Amino acid sequence: MMKIFRRLIAFSLALLATLALSSCKGNKTDNTIYNSFHKNAFFGEYMYSSGVLIDTKTNEQVELTRDVFDTYRKDSQRVLGYFVDGDYIYYSVSETVKEEYSVFGNRANVIIYELNLKTFESETVYYETTSPQSKFLDLHQTSPQMSVDAITNFFVIGEELIFVDSKGISSIDLRTQKKTLLVEEMVDQTYFSYCKGRIYYINGKKELMSYALSTGDSHKMVDPRVTNFLVTDNYIFFSSCSDSGRLYRSDLNGENVVRITDKSAYSYLEQNGKIYAVLTDKEIKDIFTMTSGTLTEMNVDGSECKTLADNVLFVKYAYSTELLMVEKIDSGSTIYDMKTSNYFLDKQTGKIEKIERVT
């Protein structure tokens, strides 16, 4: 009897250990900070670019998708968005499949893959398609779903994938594939964030909103209308529409609002207690304003400003404690004729090096 009892205890402990290990896959803790505009393209020893993972030490490349420009293949894919979670990267793909004899043309799929960055083993965690397809002279086939929403900006918490699309903000249970609409209103798909159990977004009225995943509570965070924002561990930074796009800071609950710059700011990120912002004298009224500015380093209260580079369009990623990725204007002055390139900027020396596009 005692032996059986010990075996039961051993089995129970092993089961608990297995469950504990399995819970590590996917972010089970609530310390994720996600900002859709500043999804870091660098993780560990790899850089992401145009559907390819690049080993930054050896320059070896791992292709995530088939070549979208290969017209001889039956179907093609392109990466829409991605989210990095520890040793895993989740990436969403738009796929076009040629359908012969179909009245409605090609079939479109949206797929989300999970890629293990250690083994490079990949599995499909979500799949949505425009099927069923009506075939020529098939009188019994039902009318197809004509389109699926692209999933570009998303993050994963545990087994829930949260994303924004044309309907608002939704979640997908990766175990059951069940989709749930969380927020039903127009949401700016460019700026979409998560921190400490709350989703932050800009609605159609340019209001900065907050949604609690646990309770479903949704409310406006600050009085000024905003063009863009950034969420960090302790603060929200946002550009005010009513103040020509100048940069403000508030607590995560929207309180203690203070202005921290005298110039307009339309692109900024935070790293190690410093803010890196592109500042300009021009008025910023919306996210479509395209103008270069001065990349400036400052404290979170706007003090101790230091100029890093001029003629910068966006500050995009923090590659390391030393390097930033920035986008600079090479030529042109309007959205129609402007040509830009990405550069590595050394924050200490000011050295800037152009990043050659992956081919």
DAKAMO-V362169 format. One record per residue. N is the residue number from 1. RES is the residue in one small letter. BURIAL is b if it has 24 or more other C-alpha atoms within 12 Angstrom, else e. Layout:
n=N res=RES burial=BURIAL
n=N res=RES burial=BURIAL
This chain:
n=1 res=m burial=e
n=2 res=m burial=e
n=3 res=k burial=e
n=4 res=i burial=e
n=5 res=f burial=e
n=6 res=r burial=e
n=7 res=r burial=e
n=8 res=l burial=e
n=9 res=i burial=e
n=10 res=a burial=e
n=11 res=f burial=e
n=12 res=s burial=e
n=13 res=l burial=e
n=14 res=a burial=e
n=15 res=l burial=e
n=16 res=l burial=e
n=17 res=a burial=e
n=18 res=t burial=e
n=19 res=l burial=e
n=20 res=a burial=e
n=21 res=l burial=e
n=22 res=s burial=e
n=23 res=s burial=e
n=24 res=c burial=e
n=25 res=k burial=b
n=26 res=g burial=b
n=27 res=n burial=b
n=28 res=k burial=e
n=29 res=t burial=e
n=30 res=d burial=e
n=31 res=n burial=e
n=32 res=t burial=b
n=33 res=i burial=b
n=34 res=y burial=b
n=35 res=n burial=b
n=36 res=s burial=b
n=37 res=f burial=b
n=38 res=h burial=b
n=39 res=k burial=b
n=40 res=n burial=b
n=41 res=a burial=b
n=42 res=f burial=b
n=43 res=f burial=b
n=44 res=g burial=e
n=45 res=e burial=e
n=46 res=y burial=b
n=47 res=m burial=b
n=48 res=y burial=b
n=49 res=s burial=b
n=50 res=s burial=b
n=51 res=g burial=b
n=52 res=v burial=b
n=53 res=l burial=b
n=54 res=i burial=b
n=55 res=d burial=e
n=56 res=t burial=e
n=57 res=k burial=e
n=58 res=t burial=e
n=59 res=n burial=e
n=60 res=e burial=e
n=61 res=q burial=e
n=62 res=v burial=b
n=63 res=e burial=b
n=64 res=l burial=b
n=65 res=t burial=b
n=66 res=r burial=b
n=67 res=d burial=e
n=68 res=v burial=e
n=69 res=f burial=e
n=70 res=d burial=e
n=71 res=t burial=e
n=72 res=y burial=e
n=73 res=r burial=e
n=74 res=k burial=e
n=75 res=d burial=e
n=76 res=s burial=b
n=77 res=q burial=b
n=78 res=r burial=b
n=79 res=v burial=b
n=80 res=l burial=b
n=81 res=g burial=b
n=82 res=y burial=b
n=83 res=f burial=b
n=84 res=v burial=b
n=85 res=d burial=b
n=86 res=g burial=e
n=87 res=d burial=e
n=88 res=y burial=b
n=89 res=i burial=b
n=90 res=y burial=b
n=91 res=y burial=b
n=92 res=s burial=b
n=93 res=v burial=b
n=94 res=s burial=b
n=95 res=e burial=b
n=96 res=t burial=b
n=97 res=v burial=b
n=98 res=k burial=e
n=99 res=e burial=e
n=100 res=e burial=e
n=101 res=y burial=e
n=102 res=s burial=e
n=103 res=v burial=e
n=104 res=f burial=e
n=105 res=g burial=e
n=106 res=n burial=b
n=107 res=r burial=b
n=108 res=a burial=b
n=109 res=n burial=b
n=110 res=v burial=b
n=111 res=i burial=b
n=112 res=i burial=b
n=113 res=y burial=b
n=114 res=e burial=b
n=115 res=l burial=b
n=116 res=n burial=e
n=117 res=l burial=b
n=118 res=k burial=e
n=119 res=t burial=e
n=120 res=f burial=e
n=121 res=e burial=e
n=122 res=s burial=e
n=123 res=e burial=e
n=124 res=t burial=e
n=125 res=v burial=b
n=126 res=y burial=b
n=127 res=y burial=b
n=128 res=e burial=b
n=129 res=t burial=b
n=130 res=t burial=b
n=131 res=s burial=b
n=132 res=p burial=b
n=133 res=q burial=b
n=134 res=s burial=b
n=135 res=k burial=e
n=136 res=f burial=e
n=137 res=l burial=e
n=138 res=d burial=e
n=139 res=l burial=e
n=140 res=h burial=e
n=141 res=q burial=e
n=142 res=t burial=e
n=143 res=s burial=e
n=144 res=p burial=e
n=145 res=q burial=e
n=146 res=m burial=e
n=147 res=s burial=b
n=148 res=v burial=b
n=149 res=d burial=b
n=150 res=a burial=b
n=151 res=i burial=b
n=152 res=t burial=b
n=153 res=n burial=b
n=154 res=f burial=b
n=155 res=f burial=b
n=156 res=v burial=b
n=157 res=i burial=b
n=158 res=g burial=b
n=159 res=e burial=b
n=160 res=e burial=b
n=161 res=l burial=b
n=162 res=i burial=b
n=163 res=f burial=b
n=164 res=v burial=b
n=165 res=d burial=b
n=166 res=s burial=b
n=167 res=k burial=b
n=168 res=g burial=b
n=169 res=i burial=b
n=170 res=s burial=b
n=171 res=s burial=b
n=172 res=i burial=b
n=173 res=d burial=e
n=174 res=l burial=b
n=175 res=r burial=e
n=176 res=t burial=e
n=177 res=q burial=e
n=178 res=k burial=e
n=179 res=k burial=e
n=180 res=t burial=e
n=181 res=l burial=e
n=182 res=l burial=b
n=183 res=v burial=b
n=184 res=e burial=e
n=185 res=e burial=b
n=186 res=m burial=e
n=187 res=v burial=b
n=188 res=d burial=b
n=189 res=q burial=b
n=190 res=t burial=b
n=191 res=y burial=b
n=192 res=f burial=b
n=193 res=s burial=b
n=194 res=y burial=b
n=195 res=c burial=b
n=196 res=k burial=b
n=197 res=g burial=b
n=198 res=r burial=b
n=199 res=i burial=b
n=200 res=y burial=b
n=201 res=y burial=b
n=202 res=i burial=b
n=203 res=n burial=b
n=204 res=g burial=e
n=205 res=k burial=e
n=206 res=k burial=b
n=207 res=e burial=b
n=208 res=l burial=b
n=209 res=m burial=b
n=210 res=s burial=b
n=211 res=y burial=b
n=212 res=a burial=e
n=213 res=l burial=b
n=214 res=s burial=e
n=215 res=t burial=e
n=216 res=g burial=e
n=217 res=d burial=e
n=218 res=s burial=b
n=219 res=h burial=e
n=220 res=k burial=b
n=221 res=m burial=b
n=222 res=v burial=b
n=223 res=d burial=e
n=224 res=p burial=b
n=225 res=r burial=b
n=226 res=v burial=b
n=227 res=t burial=b
n=228 res=n burial=b
n=229 res=f burial=b
n=230 res=l burial=b
n=231 res=v burial=b
n=232 res=t burial=b
n=233 res=d burial=b
n=234 res=n burial=e
n=235 res=y burial=b
n=236 res=i burial=b
n=237 res=f burial=b
n=238 res=f burial=b
n=239 res=s burial=b
n=240 res=s burial=b
n=241 res=c burial=b
n=242 res=s burial=e
n=243 res=d burial=b
n=244 res=s burial=b
n=245 res=g burial=b
n=246 res=r burial=b
n=247 res=l burial=b
n=248 res=y burial=b
n=249 res=r burial=b
n=250 res=s burial=b
n=251 res=d burial=e
n=252 res=l burial=b
n=253 res=n burial=b
n=254 res=g burial=b
n=255 res=e burial=e
n=256 res=n burial=e
n=257 res=v burial=b
n=258 res=v burial=b
n=259 res=r burial=b
n=260 res=i burial=b
n=261 res=t burial=b
n=262 res=d burial=e
n=263 res=k burial=b
n=264 res=s burial=b
n=265 res=a burial=b
n=266 res=y burial=b
n=267 res=s burial=b
n=268 res=y burial=b
n=269 res=l burial=b
n=270 res=e burial=b
n=271 res=q burial=b
n=272 res=n burial=e
n=273 res=g burial=e
n=274 res=k burial=b
n=275 res=i burial=b
n=276 res=y burial=b
n=277 res=a burial=b
n=278 res=v burial=b
n=279 res=l burial=b
n=280 res=t burial=b
n=281 res=d burial=e
n=282 res=k burial=e
n=283 res=e burial=b
n=284 res=i burial=b
n=285 res=k burial=b
n=286 res=d burial=b
n=287 res=i burial=b
n=288 res=f burial=e
n=289 res=t burial=b
n=290 res=m burial=b
n=291 res=t burial=b
n=292 res=s burial=b
n=293 res=g burial=b
n=294 res=t burial=b
n=295 res=l burial=b
n=296 res=t burial=b
n=297 res=e burial=b
n=298 res=m burial=b
n=299 res=n burial=e
n=300 res=v burial=b
n=301 res=d burial=b
n=302 res=g burial=b
n=303 res=s burial=e
n=304 res=e burial=e
n=305 res=c burial=e
n=306 res=k burial=e
n=307 res=t burial=e
n=308 res=l burial=b
n=309 res=a burial=b
n=310 res=d burial=b
n=311 res=n burial=b
n=312 res=v burial=b
n=313 res=l burial=b
n=314 res=f burial=b
n=315 res=v burial=b
n=316 res=k burial=b
n=317 res=y burial=b
n=318 res=a burial=b
n=319 res=y burial=b
n=320 res=s burial=e
n=321 res=t burial=e
n=322 res=e burial=e
n=323 res=l burial=b
n=324 res=l burial=b
n=325 res=m burial=b
n=326 res=v burial=b
n=327 res=e burial=b
n=328 res=k burial=b
n=329 res=i burial=b
n=330 res=d burial=e
n=331 res=s burial=e
n=332 res=g burial=e
n=333 res=s burial=e
n=334 res=t burial=e
n=335 res=i burial=e
n=336 res=y burial=e
n=337 res=d burial=e
n=338 res=m burial=e
n=339 res=k burial=e
n=340 res=t burial=b
n=341 res=s burial=b
n=342 res=n burial=b
n=343 res=y burial=b
n=344 res=f burial=b
n=345 res=l burial=b
n=346 res=d burial=e
n=347 res=k burial=b
n=348 res=q burial=e
n=349 res=t burial=e
n=350 res=g burial=e
n=351 res=k burial=e
n=352 res=i burial=b
n=353 res=e burial=e
n=354 res=k burial=e
n=355 res=i burial=e
n=356 res=e burial=e
n=357 res=r burial=e
n=358 res=v burial=e
n=359 res=t burial=e
